[in-house]
Structure formats: C-alpha cells, structure tokens
C-alpha cells in the first residue's frame, strides 16, 4: 500500500469506511426491527384479547348450554379480521371453547393462565398446538368481578419471523444501495483527487513539498504567485526582501501590498511580460510575468523578480566612464583639428594668426575649466561637468554652469550625486536637442542654509509636472516623451538622500533638487 497513490489509498479507505458503516447500520437495523416486530405482535395480541374479553356477546354466550356454538364462529370472524393466528376462549380451568383447529375444542389450553385468573392481562412466548407463538391472555369477568372465562390471542413466531425477514430484506436492499452509492461517490472523489495529485503517493507529495519549501527559501530571486482575482497566494523570502512585504502579505490583493503603482499594475495585469525594469523605494528590479493556464482557463500568474540595483549602479558608473572617454575623444579630436589649423597657418607664413588662434582656443578651454573647477570643488562632480560639457559641445548643445554656482565637498554620497546630476543633464540635453535652436542647458549647483540645491534648466519643449511625477513613479522607460529611466533613478536617489525634486518652467523644463546636508562634527 505504501506504493499506492494517495488517490488509491483514499479510495480503498473510504470504501472500507462506507462498507463498515453500512454493515453496522444493517445489524443495528436488524435488532431494532426485531424488537419492533416483537413489540408490535405483543401489542396486537393484547388489543385483540382485551377487545374480545370486553365484548358483551362473549359474556352472554357463556350462559348458553353450548357456548362453543356461538363463540367459535365469532372467534374465527375476529381472527380473520385482525390477522392474528388464533383466538382461544376457554373456561377458567383452561378447557377451550374455541380454537383455530376444531378438533382442539374441549381440550386444555397450553400456556400460563394463573395471572389471568388473578385478573391480570399478561403476554408471553409459548409453544402451543400451532407451535411457538407470541400470545396475550386476559380474563372475562362479569359485573361482580368474577372471572367467568379467559381469552387468549396469539401470533405464531413463524409469522413474526416472516415480518422481520421482510423488513431485514428491505433494510439489506437499502444498505446495498447505500454501499453502491457510497462506492460510486468514493470512486468519483478518488478520480478527482488523482487528477489533483497527479497520481502521486503520500511520500512523493511530502517529498515534493519539502523540495518546494527548500527551493522557495534558497532562491535569491523573488517569486510571486498571483491568482486570477489578483490575490497574492505565495511569495518567497527573496520577494519579501526585494519588495519589503509584510509577513501577512499572502492572501492580500496586490493593490493592498503598498507597492509602487507601476508594479501594482503589472502584478494585476494578467498578461505575459518579459524583463521590465521597475523601481521601488531603493531598488531597481527586473520583473517578468508568465500567465499559468489549464487548458483555456487562466489560473493566475507567476512573477519573477531580479535585483538590478547593483548592476544598474555599475552600468551608471560605466556610462560615466564612457562619457569621460567620449569627452576625451572629443577633446582629442578638437585638439587635433586646432593643431592642424595652427600648423597650416604657420606653413602659410602667417605665424601671428597661428599664435592668435591658439591663444584664443587655449583661453576658451581654460576659462571653462577654471569656471567649473572654481565653482565646484567636489572633484568628481567637476570632472562630470567637464565631461558633459565636451559631450554637449559635440552634440551642438550649449552647456553652461551658472555664474553663482558654488559647491564644496559637502560629505554627500558621491555616487548618488553623480547619478542625480548626470541623469538630469542627459535628459536636459535630449530635451534641448528636441526643442527650437539654439539648444541650451544651464546647471546651477549651490549649497546654503543646510541644503544643497541642484538646478538644471533646458530650452526644450518643457515637461508637464504631472507627466514628471508619473515618470518618477512608473520606473520604466518613456523615451517617447523625451524623459527615460534616468528620471526614475534621479527620484530614487533623491528619496534615498531624504531630499525633494520638482519641475517648473513654461519654455523648457527646470528641474530643482534640494538635498539636506549632513551635520558636520565640530573640528
């Protein structure tokens, strides 16, 4: 039986239970029917005997010369009407006046008559001339209370047994029908159970459950199961950590989990999605959704989550390094062009023009470097601005650092600062290039009153504040509107640093980020 499937074991167990129940019920019904039939026989005989003894015609016939001539036809008539097997009327000494067998008239009654002579009605089972029978004997008394005769009515045990047998057969048939119905229902239940358990046995199911639990707790990636109604039915440890879900998250609707709107919409969509990037408060997640179907019926969705935060940080750093490399390439290209110009002017015999050209180019480059380095004394941000200036020049965008910019090394997280400033400038350059010429971007960096303010303005078509809020929250690329994942990363970094971000401007967008400065310990 250990090798049997769970469905088969349940089928056999239920059939045994049903069979035992039916058999036990049938046995109990037999004994109850036996008692009821015996009680019924005793009640019938008592009623008939008492009724005959109370009949005035019986007492009147006792005074005749031949009581049997009157009483015998009367007794047979009553016996046929009531269905009893015999009605015997006898003298007080037990000599019969009537009997079902006429040749027994005048002979002594076989049974107990003493209680009846004492005026009582009693019932007993006794073997007489017709065999074993259930009988009741009662006195016939005159008005003075004198016992003038005795009346006995009886039903043979064979007849009682016949009634019992009929009832047992009916009960047995009902039991068989119940057993058949129970077995049929059990079989159908077993078939359904077999389909649901895939024919696996208890040990296999237990082992699968252990594997299931081990895998759920061991996998670092997040795994969610959402049913067709949008209710979270399962989440593993990885999903709880990545989404910050509470312990009682299972059983809640996805809209009640406190997730960002874009992620909530994705979990409730019921559609296949692959590798979409979504942002939570402090993580960048790659989310995939697969619809689970049984035939044509949707059972829900399986959602997998991968932490893209570190990779996104590395990608951002790589973008910065690539930007620096592009800036160096652009600078090298421009330097080569200028050098060729100077050499050509010298070869043409115009050394003064060559000196003037070289001096002017050096002044412009040095002026930009001095303005950036003088205003921004955070070396990483200064290097980022110089690199973005070279990129902007190559793309035809005039990138300027405002005259009132002034920013020291403030102790803020450098990585988050680079992410905020770099993404805002990149988005501003894209917007400026899509707007009317000339394309301009202005950056203002300043710290005062315990707040670091970063302001980036562009000459592009502008961005509605509502659209900006949506871009902050949605966390997936919206390049079609001129703003992409960068704004979501900016908003995430700003929230992480406890700051605020807002967008204004009618002609072009102006993004203003305010970050609280950390308290410095006194020197």
C-alpha positions in Angstrom: 0.0 0.0 0.0 3.0 2.4 0.5 3.5 2.3 -3.3 -0.2 3.2 -4.0 -1.0 6.7 -5.0 -2.8 8.9 -2.4 -6.0 8.7 -4.5 -6.0 4.9 -4.4 -5.3 4.8 -0.7 -8.2 7.3 -0.1 -10.5 5.2 -2.4 -9.8 2.0 -0.5 -10.1 3.7 2.9 -13.4 5.3 2.0 -14.8 2.1 0.6 -13.9 0.3 3.8 -15.4 3.1 5.9 -18.6 3.0 3.8 -18.9 -0.8 4.0 -18.3 -0.9 7.7 -20.9 1.9 8.2 -23.5 0.1 6.0 -22.9 -3.3 7.7 -23.1 -1.8 11.2 -26.2 0.1 10.2 -27.8 -3.0 8.8 -27.0 -5.0 12.0 -28.4 -2.3 14.2 -31.5 -2.0 11.9 -32.0 -5.8 12.3 -32.0 -5.7 16.0 -34.2 -2.7 16.1 -36.6 -4.3 13.6 -36.7 -7.5 15.7 -37.6 -5.6 18.8 -40.2 -3.5 17.0 -41.8 -6.6 15.4 -42.0 -8.4 18.7 -43.4 -5.3 20.4 -45.9 -4.9 17.5 -47.0 -8.5 17.8 -47.4 -8.2 21.5 -49.4 -5.0 21.1 -51.7 -6.6 18.5 -52.5 -9.7 20.6 -53.1 -7.6 23.7 -55.5 -5.3 21.9 -57.4 -8.2 20.3 -57.6 -10.3 23.5 -58.8 -7.3 25.6 -61.4 -6.3 22.9 -62.8 -9.9 22.7 -62.9 -10.2 26.5 -64.8 -6.9 26.8 -67.4 -7.9 24.1 -70.9 -8.3 25.8 -71.8 -11.1 23.3 -69.0 -13.3 24.8 -70.2 -12.9 28.4 -73.8 -13.7 27.1 -72.7 -16.8 25.3 -71.1 -18.2 28.4 -74.6 -18.7 29.9 -75.8 -20.8 27.0 -75.9 -24.6 27.1 -73.3 -24.9 24.3 -71.1 -21.8 24.4 -68.8 -23.1 21.6 -71.6 -23.0 19.1 -71.8 -19.2 19.5 -68.2 -18.4 20.4 -66.4 -20.4 17.7 -67.8 -18.6 14.7 -67.3 -15.2 16.5 -63.7 -16.0 17.4 -62.9 -17.1 13.8 -64.5 -14.0 12.4 -62.5 -11.7 14.7 -59.3 -13.7 13.9 -59.7 -13.3 10.2 -60.5 -9.6 10.6 -57.5 -8.8 12.9 -54.9 -11.0 11.2 -53.9 -12.9 14.4 -53.2 -16.6 14.1 -55.6 -17.8 16.9 -58.2 -16.6 19.3 -58.9 -19.1 22.1 -61.8 -18.6 24.5 -61.7 -21.0 27.5 -63.2 -21.9 30.8 -61.4 -20.7 33.9 -59.9 -24.2 34.2 -58.4 -23.9 30.7 -60.8 -26.1 28.7 -61.2 -24.5 25.3 -64.5 -23.2 23.9 -62.8 -22.1 20.6 -59.8 -22.9 18.6 -58.5 -22.4 15.1 -58.3 -26.3 14.8 -61.9 -27.5 15.7 -60.5 -30.9 16.9 -58.7 -29.0 19.7 -62.0 -27.6 21.2 -62.7 -29.2 24.6 -59.0 -29.8 25.2 -56.8 -28.0 27.7 -55.2 -24.7 26.8 -51.3 -24.9 26.6 -49.9 -21.8 28.3 -49.8 -19.8 31.5 -53.3 -18.9 32.9 -52.7 -18.2 36.6 -52.1 -14.4 36.2 -55.3 -14.1 34.1 -57.3 -15.9 36.8 -56.0 -13.3 39.2 -57.5 -10.6 37.0 -54.4 -9.5 35.1 -53.6 -9.4 31.4 -50.2 -10.9 30.5 -48.2 -11.6 27.4 -45.7 -14.4 26.8 -44.0 -16.5 24.1 -45.1 -20.1 24.4 -45.1 -23.3 22.3 -48.7 -24.5 21.8 -50.5 -26.6 19.3 -49.6 -24.2 16.4 -46.0 -24.0 17.5 -44.1 -21.2 19.2 -46.2 -18.0 19.4 -46.4 -14.6 21.0 -49.7 -14.6 22.9 -51.7 -12.5 25.4 -54.2 -13.9 27.9 -56.8 -11.8 29.7 -59.8 -12.6 31.9 -63.6 -12.3 31.1 -65.3 -11.0 34.2 -68.9 -10.4 35.0 -70.3 -7.3 36.6 -69.4 -8.7 40.0 -65.8 -9.2 39.1 -66.0 -12.9 38.9 -63.8 -14.5 36.2 -66.2 -16.4 34.0 -63.7 -17.2 31.2 -60.3 -16.5 29.7 -59.4 -15.1 26.2 -56.1 -15.7 24.6 -55.0 -14.2 21.2 -51.7 -15.1 19.6 -49.4 -14.7 16.6 -47.0 -17.5 15.7 -43.3 -16.9 15.9 -43.0 -18.0 12.3 -45.3 -15.2 11.2 -43.4 -12.7 13.3 -40.1 -14.0 11.8 -41.6 -13.6 8.3 -42.4 -10.0 9.0 -38.9 -9.5 10.4 -37.4 -11.2 7.4 -39.3 -8.9 5.0 -38.0 -5.8 6.9 -34.5 -7.2 7.0 -34.6 -7.7 3.2 -35.8 -4.2 2.7 -33.1 -2.9 5.1 -30.5 -5.0 3.3 -31.5 -3.7 -0.1 -31.3 -0.1 1.2 -27.9 -0.9 2.7 -26.7 -2.3 -0.7 -27.9 0.7 -2.5 -26.2 2.9 0.1 -23.0 0.9 -0.3 -23.2 1.2 -4.1 -23.9 4.9 -3.9 -21.0 5.4 -1.4 -18.6 3.4 -3.5 -19.6 5.3 -6.6 -19.2 8.6 -4.9 -15.9 7.5 -3.4 -14.7 6.4 -6.9 -15.5 9.8 -8.4 -13.9 11.5 -5.4 -10.8 9.3 -5.9 -10.7 10.2 -9.6 -10.8 13.9 -8.8 -8.2 13.5 -6.1 -6.0 11.5 -8.6 -6.2 14.4 -11.1 -5.3 17.0 -8.5 -2.4 15.0 -7.0 -1.2 13.8 -10.4 -1.3 10.2 -9.2 1.4 10.8 -6.6 1.6 8.9 -3.3 1.8 10.5 0.2 5.6 10.0 0.4 6.1 11.6 -3.0 3.8 14.5 -2.1 5.6 15.0 1.2 9.0 14.9 -0.6 7.7 17.4 -3.3 6.5 19.7 -0.5 9.9 19.6 1.2 11.7 20.3 -2.1 9.2 23.1 -2.7 9.9 24.8 0.6 13.7 24.3 0.2 13.7 25.9 -3.2 11.5 28.8 -2.2 13.8 29.7 0.7 17.0 29.0 -1.2 16.4 31.0 -4.4 17.6 34.6 -4.1 15.4 35.8 -6.9 11.9 36.9 -5.9 8.9 34.6 -6.8 5.3 35.6 -6.5 2.1 33.6 -7.4 -1.0 35.7 -8.0 -4.3 34.1 -8.7 -6.9 35.1 -11.3 -8.6 37.5 -8.8 -5.4 39.4 -8.2 -4.7 37.9 -4.7 -1.2 37.1 -3.7 -1.2 33.4 -2.9 2.6 32.8 -2.4 5.8 34.8 -2.0 9.2 33.5 -1.2 11.9 35.1 1.1 13.6 36.8 -1.9 10.4 38.5 -2.9 9.7 39.7 0.7 13.2 41.2 0.8 13.1 42.8 -2.6 9.6 44.3 -2.2 9.6 44.8 1.6 6.5 42.8 2.0 5.0 42.1 5.5 4.7 38.6 6.9 1.0 38.5 6.3 1.2 39.6 2.6 -0.1 36.2 1.4 -3.9 36.4 1.0 -3.9 40.1 0.3 -4.9 41.7 -3.0 -1.9 43.1 -4.9 -3.4 46.6 -4.5 -3.1 46.3 -0.7 0.6 45.5 -0.7 1.8 49.1 -0.7 3.8 48.7 -3.9 4.6 51.4 -6.5 1.6 52.0 -8.8 3.5 50.7 -11.9 4.5 47.5 -10.1 0.9 47.0 -8.8 -0.5 47.5 -12.3 2.0 44.9 -13.6 1.1 42.3 -11.0 -2.6 42.7 -11.6 -2.5 42.8 -15.5 -2.8 39.1 -16.0 -0.6 39.3 -19.2 2.8 37.9 -20.2 5.6 40.4 -19.7 9.3 40.0 -20.0 12.2 41.8 -18.3 10.5 45.1 -17.5 12.5 47.4 -15.3 10.6 48.8 -12.2 11.8 50.9 -9.3 10.8 50.5 -5.6 11.9 52.9 -2.9 15.6 51.8 -3.0 15.9 49.1 -5.6 15.9 48.6 -9.4 14.1 45.4 -10.3 13.8 43.4 -13.5 10.3 41.9 -13.5 8.8 39.1 -15.7 5.2 37.9 -15.6 4.0 34.5 -17.0 0.4 33.5 -17.2 -0.4 30.0 -16.0 -3.2 28.2 -17.8 -5.1 24.9 -17.5 -6.5 24.3 -21.0 -8.2 27.6 -21.8 -8.7 28.7 -18.2 -6.2 31.1 -16.6 -5.1 30.1 -13.2 -3.2 33.2 -12.4 0.4 34.5 -13.0 3.9 33.7 -11.9 6.0 36.8 -11.2 9.8 36.6 -11.0 11.9 39.5 -9.6 15.6 40.0 -10.1 17.6 42.7 -8.2 19.1 45.0 -10.8 20.2 47.7 -8.4 23.9 46.8 -8.2 24.1 46.2 -12.0 22.3 49.5 -12.6 24.9 51.2 -10.4 27.7 49.6 -12.3 26.0 50.5 -15.6 25.7 54.0 -14.4 29.3 54.2 -13.4 30.2 52.7 -16.8 28.1 55.3 -18.5 30.0 58.0 -16.6 33.3 56.4 -17.6 32.2 56.1 -21.1 31.2 59.7 -21.1 34.6 60.7 -19.8 36.1 58.6 -22.6 33.9 60.2 -25.2 34.8 63.6 -23.7 38.5 62.8 -24.0 37.9 61.5 -27.6 36.1 64.7 -28.5 38.7 66.8 -26.8 41.5 64.9 -28.6 39.6 65.3 -31.9 39.1 69.0 -31.4 42.7 69.4 -30.3 43.9 67.6 -33.4 41.8 70.0 -35.6 43.1 73.0 -33.8 46.7 71.8 -34.0 46.3 71.1 -37.8 44.9 74.7 -38.1 47.9 76.2 -36.3 50.4 74.1 -38.3 48.7 75.1 -41.6 48.7 78.8 -40.7 52.5 78.5 -39.9 53.1 76.7 -43.2 51.2 79.5 -45.0 53.6 82.0 -43.4 51.1 83.5 -41.0 52.6 82.9 -37.6 50.8 85.8 -36.0 47.4 84.4 -36.9 48.5 81.0 -35.7 49.6 82.4 -32.3 46.3 84.4 -32.0 44.2 81.3 -32.9 46.0 79.0 -30.5 45.9 81.6 -27.7 42.1 82.2 -28.1 41.4 78.4 -28.1 43.5 77.9 -25.0 41.7 80.8 -23.3 38.3 79.4 -24.0 39.2 75.9 -22.8 41.0 77.3 -19.7 38.1 79.6 -19.0 35.6 76.7 -19.0 37.9 74.6 -16.8 38.6 77.5 -14.4 34.8 78.3 -14.1 33.9 74.7 -13.4 36.7 73.9 -11.1 36.4 77.2 -9.3 32.7 76.9 -8.7 32.6 73.1 -8.0 35.3 72.0 -5.6 33.9 68.5 -5.5 36.4 66.8 -7.8 34.1 64.0 -9.1 31.3 66.5 -9.9 33.8 68.9 -11.5 35.1 66.0 -13.7 31.5 65.1 -14.6 30.6 68.6 -15.6 33.7 68.9 -17.8 33.0 65.7 -19.5 29.3 66.6 -20.0 30.5 70.0 -21.4 32.6 68.2 -24.0 29.6 65.9 -24.9 27.3 68.8 -25.2 29.7 70.7 -27.5 29.9 67.7 -29.7 26.1 67.3 -29.9 25.6 71.0 -30.5 24.2 71.9 -27.1 25.5 74.9 -25.2 26.1 73.6 -21.6 26.8 76.3 -19.1 27.5 76.4 -15.4 25.8 79.4 -13.8 27.9 82.2 -12.5 26.6 81.9 -9.0 27.3 78.2 -8.7 29.4 77.3 -5.7 29.7 73.9 -4.2 32.3 72.5 -1.8 32.9 68.9 -0.8 29.8 68.6 1.4 30.1 65.0 2.5 27.2 63.8 0.4 27.2 60.4 -1.2 29.3 60.9 -4.4 27.6 58.1 -6.3 24.1 59.5 -5.7 25.3 63.0 -6.6 26.8 61.8 -9.9 23.6 59.8 -10.6 21.4 62.9 -10.0 23.4 65.5 -11.8 24.4 63.2 -14.7 20.9 61.9 -15.4 19.4 65.4 -15.2 22.0 66.8 -17.6 21.5 63.9 -20.0 17.7 64.3 -20.0 18.1 68.1 -20.4 20.4 67.7 -23.4 17.9 65.4 -25.1 15.1 67.8 -24.4 17.1 70.8 -25.7 18.0 69.0 -28.9 14.3 68.3 -29.5 13.4 72.0 -28.9 13.9 75.1 -31.0 17.5 76.2 -31.7 19.8 77.2 -30.1 19.9 74.3 -27.7 20.9 75.4 -24.3 21.3 73.7 -20.9 22.2 75.6 -17.7 23.4 74.0 -14.5 23.4 75.6 -11.1 24.9 74.0 -8.0 24.9 75.8 -4.7 24.8 75.0 -1.0 23.3 77.3 1.6 21.2 77.1 4.7 22.0 73.4 5.2 20.6 72.5 1.8 22.4 71.5 -1.4 20.4 72.8 -4.4 20.9 71.3 -7.9 19.1 73.2 -10.7 19.1 72.0 -14.3 17.2 74.0 -17.0 16.9 73.3 -20.7 15.5 75.1 -23.7 13.4 72.1 -24.8 9.6 71.8 -25.2 9.1 71.6 -21.5 7.6 68.8 -19.3 4.2 68.9 -17.5 4.6 68.5 -13.7 2.0 65.7 -13.8 4.0 63.9 -16.5 7.2 64.3 -14.5 5.5 62.8 -11.4 4.4 59.9 -13.5 7.9 59.4 -14.8 9.3 59.5 -11.3 6.9 56.7 -10.2 6.5 54.5 -13.2 10.1 53.4 -13.3 10.2 52.2 -16.9 11.5 53.9 -20.0 9.4 56.6 -21.5 11.8 57.8 -24.1 8.9 58.8 -26.4 8.2 61.8 -24.1 11.9 62.9 -24.0 12.5 61.5 -20.5 13.6 58.0 -19.7 14.6 55.8 -16.9 17.0 58.5 -15.7 14.2 60.5 -14.1 13.2 57.4 -12.1 16.8 56.9 -11.0 17.0 60.6 -10.0 13.8 60.4 -8.0 15.0 57.2 -6.3 18.4 58.7 -5.4 16.7 61.9 -4.1 14.3 59.9 -1.9 17.2 57.8 -0.6 19.1 61.0 0.4 15.9 62.5 2.0 15.6 65.3 -0.5 12.9 66.7 -2.8 12.6 67.2 -6.5 10.3 69.5 -8.5 9.8 70.6 -12.1 8.7 74.0 -13.3 9.1 76.2 -16.4 6.9 77.2 -19.3 9.6 77.5 -22.1 11.8 74.5 -21.3 11.9 72.4 -18.2 13.6 73.4 -14.9 14.4 70.6 -12.5 15.3 71.6 -9.0 16.6 69.1 -6.5 17.2 70.0 -2.8 19.2 67.7 -0.6 19.7 68.1 3.1 23.4 68.4 4.1 24.7 66.1 6.8 25.7 67.7 10.1 29.4 68.0 10.4 31.1 67.4 13.8 33.0 70.4 15.1 36.7 70.3 14.5 
